[in-house]
Amino acid sequence: MAQHKKKYLDPEKLKQIGSLEIAARQVVEGLRIGSHKSPARGISSEFSAYRQYVAGDETKHIDWKAYARFNRYYIKQFDAETNFIANLLVDGSKSMTYGSNPKNLTKLEYAKFMAASLAYLTINQGDSAGVGMFDGELSNYVNPKSSMSVLNDISDQLEQLEPRPRTNVGGILHDFAHRMSKRGFVMLFSDLFDNTEEFMNGLSHLRYGGHNVILFHILDDYELNFPLNGMWKFLGLEGEGELVTQPARVRENYLKELESFVNDIKSSCAKNEVDYVLVNTNDPVEKTISDYLLRRTAMAKSR
């Protein structure tokens, strides 16, 4: 029987992001040592084991005594390195099903490909990754593991996700903060079309718990630029009703409101030391990931 192809583990996409493995390691190390002031700094930093040096590793961790004995470069690993856990949370609400161009991914499909790709990068560098979806509640949750086999479970759960109207996302993030027994990374993928204040309070709780938080704010190109003309009917995807109008008449006010919305989220993220990444679904998934990782690597090196 032919094996079911894993939709979100596209070999071509994984090949394209494969060259970013070194950047991913550098980002993780940079965040651990304080590329922004992580409350987890210094946690579990006792020496644990060795691994062989690979290009891109920090040379300061080379054990020169081991090199003298074996004529090979070895890196000292610490518990903080071996226990890195990433939880990737995907917004599965109805608003995420929007896509302006049938040839492009919807916001939800884009978020799923991003989550699967980042899970792959995390696990491929020897760390643990898990994925969960949220709307009115946390669902389809896959516990973090470091084995490659967990990627199949992650892809299966992403495929099974059924979008629903969303309520109380802030409460879900609070509950998730209590669920996480070990400090690690939380990566969120959402359009944030919800009660923004409650959502950001949930992010604050995660940061207070000592977790590094990365927010990927995913919007469609039409939502970002509103390039519409003529008469349009707008349908609310989460029960908001419908509106018939000429976009040209409201474009200026819409773009001002969008700018204010994005700036409020950016400010709240900066205050809570949460990484904020604005994502346009017009951009290839691998480009969004590479741009973020390379930017974080540059920031980590500059500290």
N, C-alpha and C positions, 0 to 999 in steps of 0.2 A: 504494500500500500504506500502510495506517495506521501511523504511527510508534508504536513501543512506548512506553507511558507509563512514566516513571521513578518507580518506587514510592517511593523515598526523597527525591524532589525534588517533593513535593506542593506545588503552587502556593499553596494556602490556607495551609499551614504557613509557607511562605517569606514570604508576605504578612504573616503575624502577627509574624514575627521581623524583617521588613524595617526597622521603626522602631528597631531596636536597633543599626543600623550605626554610629551616632555613639558609642554606648556601647562597641561592640566596638573602635573606633579608640582610645578613651580608655583602655581596658583594656590594649591593646597598648603604647601609649605609656607608661602607668604602670608596666608590668612592665619595659620597656626602661630607664627612668630610675631604677628601684630601688624600686618599691612593695613588693617584697621584694628583698633584696640579691642581685641577679642577678650571677653571675660574668661575664656577657656585657656588663656595663655598660661603655660607652665603646668597645666594639669597632666598627670601621668607621663612625666618626661624622663623616667628612669630608663637606663639602657636595657634593651630586651634581646636583640639578635643582630646578626650580620646579613647583608645581602650584597651581591656583586655590584660594583659601580657601573652605571650606564650614563651615556652622554647626556648632559643637562643637569646631573646631580650637583649639589653644592660640594665643592672640593674640601670645605672645612670639616666635613663629616668623614673624610677618608681616614681609615685606621692605618697609620704608617707602620706600626709594629706587625700587623697582619701582612702588609705588603712586603716587609723584609723577610718574613717567613715563607710566604707562598708566591712571591713575585707577581701578585695580582692585586688590583685595587678592590677593597671592600669598604662598604659604608656601614657605620654603626646605625642601627635602627633603634628607635625609642618607642615606648608604649604609645605615646601620642600619635606616632606614625602608623603603628600597626592596628590601632583601634579606630581609625577614621570611619565615620558612618555618615552617609548622605541619605536624606529623605527627600524625595521629589514629589510635590503635591500639585496635581493638575485640576484646574477649575473645570468641572463638567456641567456647568449650568447652560441653559438654553441659549443665552446671549453669545456663548462661545461657538455656537454652530454657524455664525454668520460668515459668509465669504462673498465678496463683491464680484470676483472673477471665477467662473467655473473651472478655469484652467489652473487656478492656484488653490492652495490648501485653505480650508476654513481655519478660524483661530484655534478651534479645538484640535483639529488634525495637526496643525503646526505645533501646538503645545505637546501633543503626544509624541511626535517625532523628536522634538527637542529633549523631552524627558527620557525617552529610550536611548538616545544618542549619548546624553550626559551620564546615564546609568552605565552604559557600555564603557565610557572613558574611565569612570570611577572604578568599576570592577576590574578593568584591564590593567589598572595600575596597582592592584592588590588590595583595594579598600572595599567597603561594603556599601551597597545601594539598595534602597527600597522605594516603592512608588505607591502613592495613594491618590484617589480621586475625591473631590469634594463638590457638593452642591448644597442640598439641605442637610447633608450629613457626610461623614467620611465613609467611603465605600471602596471596594475593589483593592483593599490595601494588601501589599506584598511586603512582608517583613524584610528588613535589610539583611543581605547575605553577601559574601565575597566570592562565591562560586559563580562561574559563567552560566551555570544551569538556571540561575534565578532570572536571567534575562528572558528566557522562554516564558516564565510565569508572568514577568512584567509585561511582555508584549501581549500575552493572552488576556490579561486583565484590562489593558488599554483598549483592546479590541471589543471587549464585552461592555464597556461603559455605555450606559444609556443616559443621555443628557436630560436633566430635569430642572424645573424652576428652583431658585436658590433662596434660602433663608438662613440668617444667623451664622454667616461665615466666620465672623469674629469669634463666636462661641466655639466653633469647630477648631479654630487655631488655638484657643485657650485650652481646649481639651487635649489637643495634640501636644501642646507644650508639657502637659502633665504626663502624657503617655511616654515621652522620650526619657528613658532612664539614664542615657549617656549623652554627653555633649557632642555635638557634631554639626553638620551642615543641614539646612533646610532650604530647598530651592522651590519657589512658588511660581506657577505659570497661570496668569489670570488676566482678564480684561478689566478687572476691578469695577465692573458695573454692579455695584452693591452699595451698602452703607459704608462709605470709605472710612469714616471715623472708627467704626467697630472693627473693620478689617485691619486698620493700622494699629489699633489697640492689641489685636491678636498678635501682630508682628512684634510689637513691643514686648509682649509676654514671652515670646520665643527668645528674643534677645536677652531679656532679663534672666532667662534660664541658662544663659551661657552659650546659646547656639549661634553659629554664623548663619545669617539669613541672606539669601539672594532672591530678589523679586524680578521676574521677567514679566513686564507689563506688555501684553500681547494685543495689538490692535490691527485691524484691517487698514489697507491703504486708503480706502474711501472714508473710513472713520477719521483718519489722520489728516487728510487733505480735502475731503468733501468736494470732489470735482464733478458735481452733478448740475445738469441744466434741464430746463423744461419743467413739467409738472410731475411730482412723484407722490406716491402713497407709501408712508413709512408704517410698518407693522411692528409693534412691540413683541419681542420673543418671550417675554416673561410676564405676559398679562397686562401690559401697559396700554393696550388699545391701539388705535391707528390715527395717523395724521396725514392729511393731504395738503401739500404746500409746494411752492416754487423754491428749490434750494438756493437759487441765486439771491433771493430776498433775505435769507437768514444766514448765509454763509459767513459773513463777517462776525456776527454775534456768536455763531456756533464755534468758529475757530478761536475766538477770545475765551469762550467758556471752556473749550478743550485745553487751551494753554493754561488757564487757571487751575483746572482739574489736575493736569500733569504736574504743574509746579507745586501744588499742595502735597501731592504724593511724594515728589522728589524731596521736598523739605522735611516731611515726616520721616522718610527713609534716612536722610542725612542725620537728623536728630537722633535716630535710634541706631545709627551705624549699620544700616541695611543697604546692601548693594542694590542699586536700581538700574534696570536695563530696559529701555523702551524698544519694543520689537515691532517692526513692520512686516506683515506676512507676505509682502511682495519680495522680501529678501530671501535668498536660499537659506535653508536651515543651517547648513554647514558654515555659511558665511557669518550668520549671527553668532554661532558658537565660537568660531575662530576669532572674530572681532572681540568678543568678550574675554576669552581666555588670554589672548595676546595683550589686551589692555591691562588686565589684572596682573599678568606677568611683569609688564613694564612698571606698573605701580609698585609691585612687591620688590623689584630690584632697586627702585629709587629710594626705598625706605632705609 
